Amino acid sequence: MRQEGRAGAITYVLATYSEFALVALLTLFFTNMASQQALADSSVAFIVISYSTFLALGFHNGVIRDGAISTSGDEKDNILRLELYFSAFVACCLIVAAVVARDNFYLMAGLFIGGVNHLKTACQTVFRLQGSDALLNTLNVAWASVFFVSFSVLAWLGRDIALEVRFFSAWGASAALVICSFFTFCLFALNVFRRQANVNGALFFSVLNSSKYMFLMASGLVVLLTSDRLVLNILGAAEKLRADFQYVDVLTNIYFLGMTSVLYYFTPGLLKRFSRVGVKQHGVFTAMVAKYVTYLLVVVVGFVIAIVVFLLIIHKFSWALVGVLVSMLILKTLLICLGFVCNFYLAQRLEHVLAVAYLGLMGLGLSLSFLYGYVFIGTTFMVFLPLLNAVLVGTLVVYLLKRISVQNRHEENTCIN
């Protein structure tokens, strides 16, 4: 079983990195070929895509958690049907909003792609909880491959069309074509259209109620990942600075999305494992955290070297870009560590603790980011803006690990007495 799980994980990681490699190549082409103004303005579309996840209200994560620990196959299928219904509703709302916002191209593109991404998440959730790794991998690679081909064709044939229009149009159209096909397959696979497949309102609100804390967590994560560009856009930072931050964010997302995809794959298994561990065996958990942090550090160092070489090759190297690169990588590495620790708390049904922590982290991080931006806007110190949130996230990780240790000592003293 362990070998099969390892083989499945390796296959998933390879498929995911194939997806990211294709998307990264296109995104890097766009960021290197687009004008500075287009690159700065496109940050609006990327921010909207990220913030559109708020509309899920944490429901996707709630489905994964409740579906992973459910003891009944019928209950799991009902939960997955609710996931499809809810995702379709959110996607329709975002697509309608995109039509309304058609006069603003970047806003329209962000809303449309954000809506399709909800359908993608629904399909991924169904395939993960049903153990359909082959379909999960095919979905991830297929949409990216179609995106790669369609944009390549548009880049070749549609040279009279603005590059940003070709890029986001190819992204939205290819994602919609492939993901809607898989979503339709999921609808039939779960017998959504049969008469007996009625909407279970009580189960829906049960999952939604258990998701409220994870919604706060997801909201905090998105804000932390985008607060730097949000601050720069609101404070009216120089076009070059906004373009540099967006450019480095694209580069660092290759690392961040790759590492989080590994954690994403193992999340159902980790939830089951940690739910049986209990606080008393925190030593085993902290040793596991230390091991994976070591792996991450090795990957981070290798990634920094690779990106610096890349920047030198394309003649875009500057110490300002390196400063933003290192700052963002530190933040995103600590967020990966935080996600791993959060799985332990979720398995122990302590999501309310995480929600409060993330909410405080989001409020404090955004406030400090605006204060920092207001004081240092127009100076070279702005490249270190992400480090503010990195310090806060690192402090939270240490606190959560310490809390497990304190709780363990408390239980030991209780047993002795």
C-alpha positions in Angstrom: 0.0 0.0 0.0 2.8 2.4 0.8 4.5 1.7 -2.5 1.2 2.2 -4.4 0.7 5.5 -2.5 4.2 6.6 -3.3 3.8 5.7 -6.9 0.5 7.6 -7.1 2.1 10.6 -5.4 5.0 10.6 -7.8 2.6 10.3 -10.8 0.5 13.1 -9.5 3.5 15.4 -8.9 4.8 14.7 -12.4 1.4 15.5 -13.9 1.0 18.6 -11.8 4.5 19.9 -12.7 3.8 19.2 -16.3 0.7 21.4 -16.0 2.7 24.1 -14.2 5.5 23.8 -16.7 3.2 24.5 -19.6 1.4 27.3 -17.9 4.6 28.8 -16.6 6.2 28.8 -20.1 3.2 30.7 -21.4 3.1 33.1 -18.4 6.8 33.7 -18.6 6.5 34.4 -22.4 3.7 36.9 -21.6 5.6 38.6 -18.8 8.7 38.9 -20.9 7.0 40.1 -24.1 4.2 42.3 -22.7 4.8 46.0 -22.3 5.5 47.3 -18.8 2.1 49.0 -18.7 0.3 45.8 -19.8 2.2 43.8 -17.2 1.3 46.2 -14.4 -2.4 46.4 -15.5 -2.7 42.7 -15.7 -2.1 42.4 -12.0 -5.8 43.3 -11.7 -6.8 40.1 -13.5 -4.5 37.9 -11.4 -5.8 39.5 -8.2 -9.4 39.0 -9.2 -8.8 35.4 -10.1 -7.3 34.9 -6.6 -10.0 36.8 -4.7 -12.8 35.0 -6.6 -12.1 32.0 -4.4 -13.8 33.9 -1.5 -17.2 33.1 -3.1 -16.7 29.4 -2.2 -17.0 30.3 1.5 -14.6 27.5 2.2 -17.0 24.9 0.9 -14.4 23.1 -1.3 -12.2 22.6 1.8 -15.2 21.5 3.9 -16.1 18.9 1.3 -12.6 17.5 1.2 -12.4 17.3 5.0 -16.0 15.8 5.5 -15.7 13.5 2.5 -12.3 12.2 3.6 -13.5 11.2 7.1 -17.0 10.1 6.1 -17.7 6.5 6.9 -20.5 5.9 4.4 -20.1 5.7 0.7 -23.6 7.1 0.1 -22.8 10.1 2.3 -19.6 10.8 0.4 -21.5 10.7 -2.9 -24.1 13.1 -1.6 -21.4 15.5 -0.4 -19.8 15.4 -3.8 -23.1 16.1 -5.5 -23.5 19.1 -3.3 -20.0 20.2 -4.3 -21.0 20.1 -8.0 -24.2 22.0 -7.4 -22.5 24.7 -5.4 -19.5 25.1 -7.7 -21.8 25.4 -10.7 -23.8 28.2 -8.9 -20.7 30.1 -8.0 -19.2 29.7 -11.5 -22.4 31.0 -13.1 -22.4 34.1 -10.8 -18.9 34.9 -11.7 -19.4 34.4 -15.4 -22.5 36.7 -15.3 -20.4 39.3 -13.5 -17.8 39.0 -16.3 -20.4 39.8 -18.9 -21.5 42.8 -16.9 -17.8 44.0 -16.6 -17.1 43.4 -20.3 -15.9 47.1 -20.7 -13.0 46.4 -18.4 -11.0 43.6 -20.1 -8.8 42.6 -17.2 -11.7 42.6 -14.7 -13.8 40.6 -17.2 -11.0 38.1 -17.8 -10.3 37.6 -14.1 -14.0 37.0 -13.3 -14.5 34.5 -16.1 -11.3 32.5 -15.4 -12.2 32.6 -11.7 -15.6 31.1 -12.4 -14.1 28.3 -14.5 -11.6 27.6 -11.8 -14.4 26.8 -9.4 -15.6 24.1 -11.7 -12.0 22.8 -11.9 -11.7 22.6 -8.1 -15.0 20.7 -8.0 -13.7 18.1 -10.5 -10.5 17.8 -8.6 -12.3 17.2 -5.4 -14.5 14.5 -6.9 -11.5 12.7 -8.4 -9.4 12.9 -5.3 -12.1 11.6 -2.9 -13.0 8.8 -5.3 -9.4 7.8 -5.8 -9.5 8.5 -9.5 -5.9 9.6 -9.8 -5.8 8.9 -13.6 -8.7 11.3 -14.2 -7.2 13.9 -11.8 -3.9 13.8 -13.6 -5.5 13.9 -17.1 -7.6 17.0 -16.1 -4.5 18.9 -14.8 -2.4 18.2 -17.9 -5.2 18.4 -20.5 -6.4 22.0 -19.9 -2.8 23.2 -19.7 -2.0 21.5 -23.0 -5.0 23.0 -24.7 -4.0 26.4 -23.3 -0.5 26.0 -24.6 -1.6 25.0 -28.1 -4.3 27.6 -28.4 -2.1 30.5 -27.2 0.7 29.3 -29.5 -1.7 29.4 -32.5 -3.1 32.8 -31.5 0.5 34.1 -31.0 1.3 33.0 -34.5 -1.8 33.9 -36.4 -3.2 36.8 -34.4 -0.3 39.2 -34.3 -2.6 42.2 -35.0 -4.3 41.4 -31.6 -2.8 42.8 -28.4 -0.7 40.2 -26.6 -2.6 40.5 -23.3 -5.9 39.9 -25.2 -4.5 36.7 -26.8 -3.1 35.5 -23.5 -6.2 35.8 -21.3 -8.5 34.8 -24.2 -6.6 31.6 -24.8 -6.5 30.9 -21.0 -10.2 31.4 -20.5 -11.4 29.6 -23.7 -9.1 26.5 -23.2 -9.9 26.2 -19.5 -13.7 26.4 -20.2 -13.5 23.9 -23.0 -11.6 21.2 -21.1 -12.9 21.8 -17.6 -16.6 21.9 -18.6 -16.1 18.6 -20.4 -14.8 17.0 -17.2 -17.4 18.7 -15.1 -20.1 17.2 -17.3 -18.5 13.8 -16.9 -18.6 14.2 -13.1 -22.3 15.2 -13.2 -23.2 11.9 -15.0 -20.7 9.8 -12.9 -22.5 10.9 -9.7 -26.0 10.4 -11.2 -26.8 14.1 -10.5 -29.7 14.0 -13.0 -31.5 11.1 -11.7 -34.8 11.7 -9.8 -33.5 10.3 -6.5 -30.5 12.7 -6.5 -32.4 15.5 -4.7 -30.5 18.3 -3.0 -30.0 17.4 0.7 -30.4 20.8 2.3 -29.5 19.6 5.8 -26.2 18.0 4.6 -25.4 21.1 2.6 -25.7 23.5 5.6 -23.9 21.0 7.7 -20.9 21.0 5.4 -21.2 24.8 4.9 -21.3 25.3 8.7 -18.2 23.2 9.2 -16.5 25.2 6.4 -17.0 28.7 7.9 -13.7 28.5 9.7 -11.9 27.2 6.7 -13.4 30.1 4.7 -11.7 32.5 7.1 -8.5 30.5 6.7 -8.7 30.5 2.9 -9.5 34.3 2.9 -6.5 35.0 5.1 -4.2 32.9 2.8 -5.4 34.8 -0.4 -4.9 38.2 1.3 -1.4 37.3 2.5 -0.5 36.1 -1.0 -1.8 39.2 -2.8 -1.5 42.0 -0.2 1.8 43.3 -1.7 0.3 44.0 -5.1 -3.0 45.2 -3.5 -1.0 47.8 -1.6 1.0 48.8 -4.6 -2.1 49.3 -6.8 -4.1 51.2 -4.1 -1.2 53.4 -3.2 -0.4 54.1 -6.9 3.1 52.8 -6.9 5.3 53.3 -9.9 4.5 51.2 -13.0 7.9 49.5 -13.0 7.6 48.4 -9.3 4.1 47.0 -9.9 5.4 45.2 -13.0 8.4 43.8 -11.1 6.2 42.4 -8.2 3.8 40.8 -10.7 6.7 39.3 -12.7 8.4 37.8 -9.6 5.0 36.5 -8.3 4.6 34.5 -11.6 8.1 33.1 -11.1 7.7 32.2 -7.4 4.2 30.6 -8.1 6.0 27.9 -10.0 7.6 26.9 -6.7 4.6 27.6 -4.5 2.0 25.9 -6.6 4.2 22.9 -7.1 4.9 22.4 -3.4 1.3 23.0 -2.4 0.2 20.5 -5.0 2.2 17.9 -3.1 0.5 18.9 0.2 -2.8 19.0 -1.6 -2.4 15.4 -2.8 -1.6 14.1 0.6 -4.2 16.1 2.6 -7.0 13.5 2.8 -4.4 10.9 4.0 -2.8 13.3 6.4 -6.2 14.2 7.9 -7.0 10.5 8.5 -3.6 9.9 10.0 -3.5 12.9 12.3 -7.1 12.3 13.4 -5.8 9.0 15.0 -2.5 10.4 16.3 -3.8 12.7 19.1 -2.0 15.5 20.8 0.0 13.0 22.9 2.2 12.0 20.0 3.1 15.6 19.1 6.8 14.5 19.0 6.2 12.4 16.0 4.4 15.2 14.2 7.0 17.9 15.0 9.8 15.5 13.8 7.8 15.1 10.5 7.5 18.9 10.2 11.3 19.3 10.7 12.0 16.8 8.0 9.8 18.5 5.5 11.1 21.9 6.3 14.6 20.6 5.5 13.3 19.3 2.1 11.7 22.7 1.5 14.9 24.6 2.3 16.9 22.5 -0.2 14.2 23.1 -2.9 14.2 26.9 -2.2 18.0 27.2 -2.5 17.9 25.3 -5.8 15.0 27.4 -7.0 16.7 30.7 -6.2 19.9 29.6 -8.1 17.8 28.5 -11.1 15.9 31.8 -11.2 19.0 34.0 -10.9 20.6 32.1 -13.8 17.3 32.5 -15.8 17.3 36.2 -15.2 20.9 36.5 -16.2 20.3 34.6 -19.4 17.4 36.8 -20.5 19.3 39.9 -19.3 16.7 40.9 -16.7 18.8 40.4 -13.6 18.7 43.2 -11.1 19.2 43.3 -7.3 15.8 44.8 -6.9 14.2 41.7 -8.6 16.4 39.4 -6.4 15.2 41.3 -3.3 11.5 40.7 -4.2 12.3 37.1 -5.2 13.9 36.2 -1.9 11.2 38.1 0.1 8.3 36.3 -1.7 10.0 32.9 -1.5 10.4 33.2 2.3 6.8 34.1 2.7 5.5 31.3 0.5 7.8 28.7 2.1 6.4 29.6 5.5 2.9 29.5 4.2 3.5 25.9 3.0 4.8 25.0 6.5 1.7 26.7 8.0 -0.5 24.6 5.7 1.2 21.4 6.9 0.7 22.3 10.6 -3.0 23.3 9.8 -3.7 19.7 8.7 -2.9 18.5 12.2 -5.4 21.0 13.7 -8.1 20.3 11.2 -7.8 16.6 11.9 -8.2 17.3 15.6 -11.3 19.4 14.9 -9.6 22.6 16.0 -10.3 24.7 13.0 -11.8 27.4 15.1 -8.3 28.0 16.5 -6.9 28.3 13.0 -9.7 30.6 11.9 -9.0 33.1 14.7 -5.2 32.9 13.9 -5.7 33.5 10.2 -8.2 36.3 10.8 -5.7 38.1 13.0 -2.9 37.3 10.6 -4.9 38.8 7.7 -5.9 42.0 9.6 -2.5 42.6 11.1 -0.6 41.7 7.9 -2.7 44.0 5.7 -2.5 46.9 8.1 1.3 46.6 8.4 1.6 46.3 4.7 -0.3 49.5 4.1 1.7 51.3 6.8 5.0 50.0 5.3 3.9 51.0 1.8 2.8 54.4 2.9 6.2 55.1 4.6 8.5 53.6 2.1 6.6 54.1 -1.2 9.1 55.3 -3.8 12.1 53.9 -2.0 14.2 50.8 -2.6 12.9 49.3 0.7 9.7 48.4 -1.0 11.3 45.2 -2.3 11.1 43.8 1.2 7.3 44.3 1.6 6.5 40.6 1.6 8.9 40.0 4.5 6.4 41.7 6.9 3.9 38.9 6.3 6.7 36.3 6.4 7.6 37.3 9.9 4.0 37.1 11.0 3.4 33.7 9.4 6.6 32.3 10.9 5.6 33.5 14.3 2.2 31.8 13.9 3.8 28.5 12.9 6.0 28.5 16.0 3.0 29.4 18.2 0.9 26.6 16.8 3.6 24.0 17.3 4.2 25.4 20.8 0.5 25.1 21.5 0.6 21.4 20.7 3.6 20.9 23.0 1.9 22.8 25.9 -1.3 20.8 25.5 0.7 17.6 25.5 2.4 18.5 28.8 -0.9 19.5 30.3 -2.4 16.1 29.4 0.7 14.3 30.8 0.4 16.2 34.1 -3.3 15.4 34.2 -2.6 11.7 33.8 0.1 11.7 36.5 -2.2 13.4 39.0 
